[in-house]
């Protein structure tokens, strides 16, 4: 029995297949050895290059499978055509090679995005240029990923003859089918095109401060179809990309993050304005971490029968500092007026008097000519 099983196994395995499998094992060993040597050399060369390091790091997993598959494809192609099941093996290996190249392409695209993110960090004081570059790269990377996946899937499907015949027959009616598919895929295609427009024209960027639908927040994520807005109270608003192309919105950091904030107060007419201006300037100088030193102005902007409205303008480096500076200015001015001039807070006046009968005058006054408006 011990000699029967090996002989039966050898008889079941044709000799040409045995030679082909030995050649395949040798090819895999040589391919893996060559890959290891190439990686060692490339790592030494890429020590001082961020992009090359990311590219090598991301390419390691797919090449571990792709290079042996390429070596096997060479062996299967060189094998005799009359070898049993050789056509199926070639077809399967070919599909795996296409999948490996697709994986490698996706990894390279991701490495490009990571290298750009490392070279342009967002955690710096003036990150306008970094946000512009990262926004473009992230949107383009997602678009390239979609195109690579579609191309790789199409190549795999077209390797099947029935699918190729279906594709050829569909080309005959491509006009009507394309029109119907266009209407059906309008939201998807619209968001894809909107993503390309945002990447090129950049109405929004990562970490931009925007107001959308009355909500204040920062752009946290830009995907291929939607934008995630992180609202100030930690909520997230998910907005389609087309919204930023078709509808108006406020972008507070479009060209610079500096802002001019306003503080409004209602006070009595008797309040001395010069002293209040001096107090506003003093308050600005005591918050150098919030006020950037550009604008500090107090003006009377409105009046009513009971009070006058004051507006204080003060500038800050960004929207967060502007909000804190406005709140600080409002609190300190109210405290100053209430402490120094409490009678000048808004108040309602009333006058009480007794009406007496006036004596009749002798004669009548001559009518006087009243100045009139010039004719229009």
C-alpha positions, 0 to 999 in steps of 0.5 A: 500500500505504501508504494501503490499511493505514490505510483497512483498519484504520479500516474494521475499527474501528467508529466508535462504538468509536473515540469510546468509546476516545477518551472512555476515554483522556480519562477516564483522563487526568482520573482520573490528574490528579485522583489526583495533585492529591489525593495532593499535598494529602493529603500536606501535610495528613497531615504530622503524623499517623502514621496518615494518612501510613501510609494514604496510603503504602499506598493509592498503588499500588492507587489508581493502578489503581483510579481509572482503572478506575472512570473506565473503568467510567463510560465503558463504562456510558455506551457504547451497549448495541449496541456490539460486545463491550461486555458482556464489557468491562463484566464484565471491568472490573467484576471488575477494579474489585472486585479493586482495591477488595479490594487497597485494603481490604487495604492500608488494613488493613495501614496500620492495623497499621503505624500502631499498631506505630509508635505503640506500639514494643516496644523500650522498657523497659516495653513491657507496654501496647505488647505488649498493643495490638500483639497485638490489632491483629496478630490482628485485622488477619489476621482482617480480611484473611481476611474481605476476601479472602473477600468480594472473591473472592465478589463476583467469582465471583458476577458469573458467572451460572452460579456465582450459580445454583450458589450459589442451588441450594446454599442449598436444602441449606445445613443439611446442607452447612453441617454437613459443611463445619463438620466438615471445616473444624473445625481452620481455624475453630477456629484462627480463633475461637481467634485472636479469643479471644486478641486479646480476652482476651490469654492471650499477647502478643507478646514474652511469656515462656512455658513450653510443653511444658517449653520456655522462650521468647518469643512471636515471632509470632502468625499467624491459625492458629499461634504461633511460640515463639522458644526460648532456644537459637534454636530455633523451636516452632510451636504451633496457636492452639487450644493456648493456649485448651485447654491450660495453660501458664506465662506469666511476663509476663502482668501484669508482667515482674518475677520472684522467682528461687530458689537452693538449696544443701545445706550442713552443719549447722555453717555459721553462717547469719547470716554467709551472710545478710550475704554474700547481701545483699552479693552482691545489692547488687553486681549492681544491674543484675540485682537490682531491690532488692525481695526478698533472703531466705535461709532453711532450707527442708529438712533431712536426716540429713546436711545442710540445704537453704538457699534464697535468694530474689532478685527481678529485673526480668525473666526474663533478669535473673533467670536471670543473677542466680540463676547469679551468686548460686549461684556466689558463695555456693559460693565463699564457703562453700568459702573461709571454711567448707570444713568446712561443705560437705556431708559424710558422718559416720561414728563408730567405737566398740568395744562392751563388755559391760555388767554385769548390774543387780540387780533390775528397774526399775519400769515407768513410765507412758508418755504417750499420744496423746489419743484421736481 
